[in-house]
């Protein structure tokens, strides 16, 4: 659930998460212009980091049980070649590619070598407008299961 509090300098949002309550800046709350695949009833998420590192969390503001681990693929040295039509992102409030952040959903595995991210369905975020949208590409060059860790030579 979501509650708002304000101090003279920073407005924050209190999130209920599976790990317990957590405060985030109000600017971390994003409104999805179209629902994430499989979650048609959820449109507001908070993008936040619980500890330093490349992994972030996209937590539904109204559902404790809906959260996704996400990453910016560039932090892994990945540079997917996304070609986004300007019409696809006008509802984000920008057509300037420099205002868009690219995030991908991560699947964490007990064996870190099996953890992966889906490069075919990135989430585009415009922080200035606090809007986001998932775009699904029908491009076989973009892997559905991109390993987070490099594979060792001679093995998987």
LOGU-122004 format. One record per residue: chain; residue number from 1; residue in three letters; x, y, z of N, C-alpha, C in turn. Coordinates in Angstrom, 2 decimals. Each point is the difference from the previous one (the first is absolute). Layout:
<A NUM ALA <X Y Z> <X Y Z> <X Y Z>>;
...
***
This chain:
<A 1 UNK <0.83 -1.18 0.00> <-0.83 1.18 0.00> <0.87 1.25 0.00>>;
<A 2 UNK <-0.57 1.10 -0.35> <0.74 1.24 -0.21> <-0.52 1.07 0.95>>;
<A 3 UNK <0.92 0.64 0.71> <-0.37 1.17 0.80> <1.01 1.09 -0.30>>;
<A 4 UNK <-0.46 1.25 0.07> <0.87 1.13 -0.31> <0.34 0.76 1.28>>;
<A 5 UNK <1.23 0.44 0.10> <0.40 0.90 1.08> <0.87 1.08 -0.63>>;
<A 6 UNK <0.05 1.15 0.64> <0.78 1.09 -0.58> <0.81 0.67 1.09>>;
<A 7 UNK <1.21 0.37 -0.35> <0.85 0.82 0.84> <0.23 1.27 -0.78>>;
<A 8 UNK <0.56 1.04 0.62> <0.20 1.23 -0.76> <0.79 -0.18 -1.29>>;
<A 9 UNK <0.90 -0.99 -0.06> <0.85 -0.11 -1.17> <-0.32 -1.19 -0.89>>;
<A 10 UNK <-0.47 -1.12 0.56> <-0.18 -1.21 -0.79> <-1.33 -0.66 0.32>>;
<A 11 UNK <-0.76 -0.29 -1.02> <-1.23 -0.76 0.16> <0.35 -1.47 -0.18>>;
<A 12 UNK <-0.48 -0.85 0.90> <0.30 -1.42 -0.10> <-1.27 -0.82 -0.05>>;
<A 13 UNK <0.17 -1.23 -0.43> <-1.08 -0.97 -0.09> <0.41 -1.21 0.82>>;
<A 14 UNK <-0.91 -0.48 0.82> <0.25 -1.21 0.78> <-0.62 -1.18 -0.74>>;
<A 15 UNK <0.84 -0.98 -0.33> <-0.46 -1.17 -0.73> <-0.07 -1.20 0.94>>;
<A 16 UNK <-1.00 -0.82 -0.17> <-0.04 -1.29 0.67> <0.60 -0.99 -0.99>>;
<A 17 UNK <1.07 -0.69 0.41> <0.65 -0.97 -0.86> <0.07 -1.34 0.72>>;
<A 18 UNK <0.35 -1.03 -0.72> <0.16 -1.32 0.61> <1.13 0.00 1.02>>;
<A 19 UNK <0.94 0.94 -0.11> <1.10 0.12 0.95> <-0.31 0.98 1.12>>;
<A 20 UNK <-1.21 0.51 0.05> <-0.39 0.96 1.02> <-0.17 1.38 -0.58>>;
<A 21 UNK <-0.45 0.97 0.84> <-0.22 1.36 -0.49> <1.29 0.66 -0.47>>;
<A 22 UNK <-0.13 0.89 -0.95> <1.17 0.64 -0.60> <-0.40 1.38 -0.47>>;
<A 23 UNK <0.82 1.01 0.27> <-0.24 1.37 -0.44> <0.77 0.28 -1.29>>;
<A 24 UNK <-0.67 0.63 -0.95> <0.65 0.42 -1.24> <-0.41 1.44 -0.30>>;
<A 25 UNK <0.81 0.73 -0.74> <-0.42 1.34 -0.43> <-1.26 -0.11 -0.85>>;
<A 26 UNK <-0.89 0.96 0.12> <-1.23 -0.02 -0.81> <0.32 -0.01 -1.49>>;
<A 27 UNK <1.13 0.55 -0.37> <0.39 0.02 -1.41> <0.34 -1.39 -0.54>>;
<A 28 UNK <0.14 -0.98 0.89> <0.30 -1.37 -0.42> <-1.25 -0.74 -0.48>>;
<A 29 UNK <-1.18 0.58 0.26> <-1.24 -0.65 -0.40> <-0.28 0.29 -1.47>>;
<A 30 UNK <-0.19 -1.07 -0.76> <-0.23 0.10 -1.44> <-1.40 -0.46 -0.34>>;
<A 31 UNK <-0.60 0.66 -0.97> <-1.30 -0.43 -0.51> <0.24 -0.66 -1.35>>;
<A 32 UNK <-0.40 -1.27 -0.11> <0.15 -0.72 -1.25> <-1.16 0.35 -0.92>>;
<A 33 UNK <0.34 0.39 -1.21> <-1.00 0.45 -0.97> <-0.75 -1.18 -0.60>>;
<A 34 UNK <0.56 -1.16 0.09> <-0.65 -1.26 -0.38> <0.50 -1.01 1.03>>;
<A 35 UNK <-0.84 -0.93 0.41> <0.43 -0.92 1.06> <1.14 -0.92 -0.43>>;
<A 36 UNK <0.79 -0.41 0.99> <1.02 -1.01 -0.27> <-0.70 -1.29 -0.39>>;
<A 37 UNK <0.64 -0.78 -0.86> <-0.59 -1.26 -0.45> <-0.36 -0.87 1.20>>;
<A 38 UNK <-1.23 -0.44 0.03> <-0.46 -0.89 1.07> <-0.53 0.71 1.23>>;
<A 39 UNK <0.07 1.33 0.05> <-0.45 0.75 1.17> <-0.89 1.17 -0.43>>;
<A 40 UNK <-1.15 -0.31 -0.60> <-0.84 1.06 -0.56> <-0.59 0.95 1.03>>;
<A 41 UNK <-0.09 -0.42 1.25> <-0.63 0.84 1.03> <0.99 0.91 0.73>>;
<A 42 UNK <1.29 -0.11 -0.30> <1.01 0.79 0.71> <0.58 1.05 -0.94>>;
<A 43 UNK <-0.07 1.27 0.41> <0.52 1.06 -0.87> <1.03 0.89 0.68>>;
<A 44 UNK <0.14 -0.11 1.33> <0.98 0.85 0.70> <1.02 -0.88 0.72>>;
<A 45 UNK <1.26 0.34 -0.24> <1.12 -0.73 0.59> <1.01 1.01 0.52>>;
<A 46 UNK <0.75 -0.40 1.01> <1.12 0.81 0.47> <1.29 -0.68 -0.45>>;
<A 47 UNK <0.87 0.76 -0.63> <1.30 -0.49 -0.44> <1.00 0.39 1.08>>;
<A 48 UNK <0.54 -1.00 0.68> <0.89 0.31 1.13> <1.09 -1.04 0.15>>;
<A 49 UNK <0.98 0.37 0.77> <1.16 -0.85 0.26> <0.09 -0.22 1.51>>;
<A 50 UNK <0.11 -1.27 0.42> <0.10 -0.29 1.43> <1.45 0.04 0.48>>;
<A 51 UNK <0.93 -0.32 -0.91> <1.42 0.09 0.34> <0.78 0.32 -1.27>>;
<A 52 UNK <1.20 0.51 0.17> <0.82 0.41 -1.14> <0.28 -1.18 -0.93>>;
<A 53 UNK <0.07 0.27 -1.26> <0.28 -1.02 -1.01> <-0.87 0.25 -1.22>>;
<A 54 UNK <0.09 -0.88 -0.99> <-0.73 0.23 -1.24> <-1.48 -0.39 0.06>>;
<A 55 UNK <-0.41 -0.78 1.01> <-1.37 -0.47 0.07> <-0.91 0.99 0.71>>;
<A 56 UNK <-1.17 0.22 -0.55> <-1.02 0.88 0.55> <-1.29 -0.79 0.11>>;
<A 57 UNK <-1.00 0.59 0.63> <-1.29 -0.65 0.14> <-1.10 0.90 -0.55>>;
<A 58 UNK <-0.93 -0.62 -0.68> <-1.19 0.66 -0.48> <-1.14 -0.59 0.82>>;
<A 59 UNK <-0.43 0.74 1.01> <-0.99 -0.48 0.97> <-1.35 0.64 -0.29>>;
<A 60 UNK <-1.04 -0.82 -0.16> <-1.35 0.53 -0.17> <-0.35 0.79 1.26>>;
<A 61 UNK <-0.59 1.17 -0.17> <-0.30 0.84 1.17> <-1.22 -0.50 0.75>>;
<A 62 UNK <-0.87 -0.74 -0.65> <-1.24 -0.45 0.63> <-0.07 -1.51 0.22>>;
<A 63 UNK <1.07 -0.71 -0.33> <0.01 -1.46 0.17> <1.35 -0.44 0.55>>;
<A 64 UNK <-0.01 -0.47 1.23> <1.23 -0.47 0.64> <0.61 -1.16 -0.79>>;
<A 65 UNK <-0.84 -0.81 -0.60> <0.45 -1.24 -0.66> <0.49 0.20 -1.43>>;
<A 66 UNK <0.04 1.23 -0.50> <0.44 0.23 -1.37> <1.24 0.89 0.01>>;
<A 67 UNK <1.13 -0.62 -0.30> <1.28 0.72 -0.09> <0.89 -0.72 -1.00>>;
<A 68 UNK <0.79 0.77 -0.71> <0.91 -0.56 -0.99> <1.40 0.54 0.25>>;
<A 69 UNK <0.98 -0.88 -0.11> <1.38 0.44 0.01> <0.29 0.51 -1.41>>;
<A 70 UNK <0.64 1.16 -0.11> <0.31 0.59 -1.30> <1.44 0.51 -0.02>>;
<A 71 UNK <0.50 0.18 -1.19> <1.37 0.47 -0.19> <0.06 0.84 -1.27>>;
<A 72 UNK <0.93 0.92 -0.04> <0.28 0.71 -1.25> <1.05 -0.83 -0.73>>;
<A 73 UNK <-0.31 -0.55 -1.17> <0.92 -0.92 -0.67> <1.38 0.59 -0.24>>;
<A 74 UNK <0.09 1.32 -0.14> <1.29 0.64 -0.24> <0.96 -0.23 1.17>>;
<A 75 UNK <-0.53 -0.20 1.21> <0.88 -0.23 1.16> <0.72 -1.33 -0.10>>;
<A 76 UNK <-0.49 -0.89 -0.86> <0.64 -1.30 -0.21> <0.86 0.01 -1.25>>;
<A 77 UNK <0.11 1.16 -0.64> <0.75 0.08 -1.24> <-0.82 -0.44 -1.20>>;
<A 78 UNK <-1.31 -0.18 0.20> <-0.87 -0.39 -1.11> <-0.51 1.26 -0.69>>;
<A 79 UNK <-0.05 -0.04 -1.30> <-0.47 1.15 -0.76> <-1.00 -0.48 -1.04>>;
<A 80 UNK <-1.21 -0.37 0.47> <-1.00 -0.47 -0.96> <-0.34 1.09 -1.00>>;
<A 81 UNK <-0.20 -0.39 -1.23> <-0.30 0.94 -1.07> <-1.51 0.17 -0.10>>;
<A 82 UNK <-0.55 0.88 0.85> <-1.43 0.25 0.01> <-0.33 1.12 -0.98>>;
<A 83 UNK <-0.94 -0.27 -0.88> <-0.51 1.02 -0.90> <-1.45 0.24 0.39>>;
<A 84 UNK <-0.24 1.13 0.65> <-1.34 0.32 0.50> <-0.59 1.11 -0.86>>;
<A 85 UNK <-1.17 -0.25 -0.50> <-0.74 0.99 -0.77> <-0.46 1.10 0.95>>;
<A 86 UNK <0.17 1.25 -0.38> <-0.39 1.13 0.85> <-1.46 -0.10 0.43>>;
<A 87 UNK <-0.86 -0.54 -0.86> <-1.42 -0.13 0.34> <-0.20 -0.96 1.17>>;
<A 88 UNK <0.91 -0.95 0.17> <-0.09 -0.97 1.10> <0.17 0.66 1.36>>;
<A 89 UNK <0.71 1.11 0.05> <0.34 0.58 1.30> <-0.57 1.40 0.23>>;
<A 90 UNK <-0.85 0.47 -0.88> <-0.56 1.34 0.21> <-0.81 0.07 1.29>>;
<A 91 UNK <-0.61 -1.13 0.41> <-0.77 0.01 1.24> <0.89 0.07 1.25>>;
<A 92 UNK <1.32 -0.10 -0.20> <0.93 0.18 1.12> <0.30 1.49 0.22>>;
<A 93 UNK <-0.47 0.83 -0.90> <0.19 1.44 0.15> <1.31 0.51 -0.58>>;
<A 94 UNK <0.64 -0.80 -0.84> <1.24 0.42 -0.64> <0.19 -0.74 -1.30>>;
<A 95 UNK <0.73 0.61 -0.90> <0.48 -0.69 -1.20> <1.52 0.11 -0.04>>;
<A 96 UNK <0.58 0.53 1.08> <1.45 0.15 0.09> <0.60 -1.28 0.57>>;
<A 97 UNK <0.74 -0.77 -0.80> <0.58 -1.24 0.49> <0.92 0.20 1.22>>;
<A 98 UNK <0.57 1.20 0.13> <0.88 0.28 1.13> <-0.73 0.04 1.34>>;
<A 99 UNK <-1.33 0.13 -0.04> <-0.78 0.01 1.23> <-0.48 -1.39 0.42>>;
<A 100 UNK <0.25 -0.99 -0.83> <-0.50 -1.34 0.29> <1.07 -0.88 0.61>>;
<A 101 UNK <-0.36 -0.67 1.07> <0.85 -1.03 0.61> <-0.55 -1.34 -0.46>>;
<A 102 UNK <0.92 -0.94 -0.21> <-0.39 -1.35 -0.42> <0.26 -0.95 1.16>>;
<A 103 UNK <-1.03 -0.75 0.39> <0.09 -0.99 1.06> <-0.49 -1.34 -0.54>>;
<A 104 UNK <0.55 -1.09 0.50> <-0.49 -1.32 -0.38> <-0.27 -0.81 1.26>>;
<A 105 UNK <-0.98 -0.88 -0.09> <-0.39 -0.84 1.13> <1.02 -1.12 0.16>>;
<A 106 UNK <0.37 -0.25 1.25> <1.00 -1.02 0.34> <-0.68 -1.18 0.67>>;
<A 107 UNK <0.45 -1.19 -0.35> <-0.39 -1.21 0.72> <1.20 -0.41 0.83>>;
<A 108 UNK <-0.16 0.07 1.33> <1.08 -0.39 0.90> <-0.12 -1.49 0.28>>;
<A 109 UNK <1.11 -0.69 -0.02> <0.03 -1.44 0.24> <0.87 -0.28 1.21>>;
<A 110 UNK <-0.27 -1.09 0.70> <0.83 -0.39 1.14> <1.46 -0.18 -0.45>>;
<A 111 UNK <0.19 -0.45 -1.22> <1.32 -0.10 -0.60> <0.20 1.29 -0.81>>;
<A 112 UNK <0.84 0.92 0.48> <0.16 1.29 -0.71> <0.36 -0.15 -1.47>>;
<A 113 UNK <0.64 -1.10 -0.37> <0.36 -0.21 -1.41> <-1.24 -0.19 -0.87>>;
<A 114 UNK <-1.14 -0.31 0.61> <-1.24 -0.20 -0.73> <-0.89 1.25 -0.02>>;
<A 115 UNK <0.40 1.04 0.72> <-0.79 1.25 0.01> <0.08 0.64 -1.38>>;
<A 116 UNK <-1.10 0.59 -0.43> <-0.08 0.49 -1.38> <-0.95 1.19 -0.09>>;
<A 117 UNK <0.06 0.67 -1.14> <-0.90 1.13 -0.26> <-0.60 -0.14 -1.39>>;
<A 118 UNK <-1.18 0.56 -0.17> <-0.72 -0.07 -1.26> <0.24 1.30 -0.78>>;
<A 119 UNK <0.81 -0.09 -1.04> <0.31 1.18 -0.81> <-1.07 0.29 -1.06>>;
<A 120 UNK <-0.95 -0.92 -0.17> <-1.00 0.17 -1.03> <-1.20 0.84 0.45>>;
<A 121 UNK <-0.14 0.20 1.30> <-1.15 0.77 0.51> <0.46 1.05 1.01>>;
<A 122 UNK <0.76 0.99 -0.47> <0.50 1.01 0.93> <-1.10 0.92 0.52>>;
<A 123 UNK <0.31 0.64 1.10> <-0.88 1.00 0.59> <0.67 1.35 -0.22>>;
<A 124 UNK <-0.71 0.91 -0.62> <0.52 1.34 -0.24> <-0.57 0.93 1.07>>;
<A 125 UNK <0.88 0.80 0.60> <-0.38 0.90 1.09> <0.41 1.42 -0.35>>;
<A 126 UNK <-0.92 0.93 0.18> <0.31 1.42 -0.10> <-0.14 0.56 1.41>>;
<A 127 UNK <1.10 0.27 0.67> <-0.03 0.48 1.38> <-0.65 1.38 0.11>>;
<A 128 UNK <0.20 0.84 -1.01> <-0.55 1.35 0.05> <-1.52 -0.02 0.12>>;
<A 129 UNK <-0.65 -0.93 -0.70> <-1.46 -0.08 0.02> <-0.53 -1.07 0.94>>;
<A 130 UNK <0.91 -0.81 0.56> <-0.37 -1.12 0.88> <-0.91 -1.00 -0.72>>;
<A 131 UNK <0.26 -0.20 -1.27> <-0.77 -0.95 -0.80> <0.90 -1.11 -0.51>>;
<A 132 UNK <-0.61 -1.16 -0.21> <0.75 -1.15 -0.48> <-0.88 -0.84 -0.92>>;
<A 133 UNK <0.68 -0.86 -0.75> <-0.71 -0.87 -0.94> <0.89 -1.16 -0.38>>;
<A 134 UNK <-0.58 -1.19 -0.06> <0.74 -1.16 -0.49> <-0.25 -0.13 -1.50>>;
<A 135 UNK <1.06 -0.21 -0.73> <-0.08 -0.19 -1.45> <0.46 -1.43 -0.28>>;
<A 136 UNK <-0.76 -0.73 -0.80> <0.37 -1.36 -0.35> <0.44 -0.02 -1.46>>;
<A 137 UNK <1.22 -0.45 -0.22> <0.56 -0.06 -1.35> <-0.11 -1.42 -0.54>>;
<A 138 UNK <-0.35 -0.13 -1.25> <-0.03 -1.29 -0.67> <1.29 -0.12 -0.81>>;
<A 139 UNK <1.11 -0.09 0.72> <1.33 0.00 -0.62> <0.82 -1.12 0.62>>;
<A 140 UNK <0.21 -1.06 -0.76> <0.73 -1.16 0.50> <1.44 0.28 0.39>>;
<A 141 UNK <0.55 1.15 -0.41> <1.37 0.35 0.41> <0.06 0.44 1.46>>;
<A 142 UNK <-1.16 0.36 0.56> <-0.08 0.42 1.41> <-0.38 -1.21 0.84>>;
<A 143 UNK <0.92 -0.48 0.84> <-0.29 -1.22 0.76> <-1.04 0.20 1.10>>;
<A 144 UNK <-0.82 -1.03 0.17> <-0.97 -0.03 1.09> <0.69 -0.35 1.32>>;
<A 145 UNK <1.12 -0.70 -0.08> <0.70 -0.48 1.19> <1.49 0.32 -0.09>>;
<A 146 UNK <0.33 1.26 0.07> <1.40 0.45 -0.05> <0.63 -0.22 1.37>>;
<A 147 UNK <1.05 -0.84 0.10> <0.65 -0.20 1.30> <0.56 1.31 0.55>>;
<A 148 UNK <-0.11 0.17 1.32> <0.57 1.19 0.63> <1.51 -0.13 0.15>>;
<A 149 UNK <0.45 -1.22 0.25> <1.43 -0.24 0.17> <0.57 -0.59 -1.28>>;
<A 150 UNK <1.21 0.39 -0.36> <0.61 -0.59 -1.20> <0.24 -1.49 0.22>>;
<A 151 UNK <-0.19 -0.78 -1.07> <0.26 -1.44 0.11> <1.50 -0.23 -0.05>>;
<A 152 UNK <0.42 -1.08 0.65> <1.42 -0.33 0.01> <0.36 -0.66 -1.32>>;
<A 153 UNK <1.24 0.18 -0.42> <0.46 -0.58 -1.25> <-0.17 -1.51 0.04>>;
<A 154 UNK <-0.55 -0.55 -1.08> <-0.12 -1.45 -0.10> <-1.20 -0.56 0.74>>;
<A 155 UNK <-0.82 0.82 0.62> <-1.15 -0.54 0.73> <-1.11 1.00 0.09>>;
<A 156 UNK <-1.09 -0.46 0.56> <-1.15 0.87 0.17> <-0.24 0.29 1.45>>;
***
